[in-house]
């Protein structure tokens, strides 16, 4: 090999190597730029390309972006069928994906693998555990969680405050769907009024009463075919009124649970993957 060839190689090899490194860096920067702009699906595409180039593991970044884009099923499928969550960040991500998909029990069960340990993380774990229980309106398990974390709450004002707010909610009595149905069986519309749906209760009462009275009127006039038709519809309205009363109590309980959840979330915040993503970026 002559001196000229050696000289050329000396110039080219570093430039080729650094060129590859610069391209990988640009790829990573572009990925983060897309994420910061809220272009989550495009950020996922670039993250997958970056993985192939640098062999860097962008797993959490990719599925956090799926979560932020509203593709909760992607997060659930990955962490339940391919690989289980490895740390708190991915555990919270899976739990919140279940929660936002309306799978409240799964959301709660996901977090049971983590235990309270007396550190600052207890508040976040407790908050995330009670979220699905609030939406399930399961005050018994909320009380159990409150007792489990009690010994760690004395030195954490947020944990203590959340426990106290939850205990206040537990004192509010739930509506009884069964009692609501019985009330409407005795007096049509009473169950709906018991559940706070006054206009529905009035409509139920009028529909049953009007068809019953009209049926009786035509029966007295011996117009039996019209009378029996009206009695038939009166029976339908009466049955529907009982079913509606039961549902109205259940609906009201769910509405109240959702209000509690929103109130707690507004006051104490909620897990978002951004903090974990930023932590991953610094590593």
C-alpha positions, 0 to 999 in steps of 0.5 A: 500500500503506497503512501497516497492510499494510506493518506486517503484512508486516513482521511476517509475512515474517520469521516465515515465513522463520524458520519454514521454517528452524526446520522444516528444523533440526527435520527434521535433528535428528530424522534424527540422533536416529533414527540415534543410537537405532539406528533406521536405516531410519527415519533413512533415510526422514527423511534423504530428506525432509531432502534434498528440503527443504534440498537437502542431500546426505545420500548417505553418511548414507543408505547408511551407515544401510543398511549398519548395518541389514544391507542390504548389497545396497543399498550395493553396488547404489548404488555399483556401478551408480549412482555410484562411491565418491567418497572413502575413507569410501564406498570402505570402506563398499562394500568392507565391504558386499562383505565382509559379503556373502561377496564377498571378491574384490570387497571386495579389488578395491574398495580397489585404487584407493587407494594407500599414501601414507606417512600415518596412513591407510595402516594403515586401508587395509592392514587393510581390504585384508588382511581379504578376503585372510585370508578367501580364505586368500590368503597370497601376496597378503597377503605382497605387501601386506605388502611394499608397505606395508613402507617406511611401517611403521617409524613406525607401530606398529600397521602394524608389528604387523599385518604381523608378526602376518600373517607369523606366520599365513603360516607355518601350513601349509594342509591339502591337500584333494587329500592328504586325499582320497588318504588316504581312498582308501587308508584310509577315514576317514584324510582326515577324521582328517587334517583334524581331524574324528576322529569323521567319520573313524571313522564313514567307516571303519566304514560302508565296512568294515561293508558290505564285510565283510557283503557278503563274508560273504553272498557266501561264503554264496552269497546273491548278491543281498544280497551285491551290494546290500551291495557297492553301498552299500559303494562308495557309502560309499567314494566319499562318504568320499573326497569328504567327505575333500576337503571336510573339508580345505577346510572346515577351511582356511576355519574357520581363515581365519575364526578368523584374521580374527576374531583380527585384527579383535578386535586391530586393529579394523575400519572402521565408518561411524560415524566418517565419519557423525559427521565429516559431521555436523560439516560 
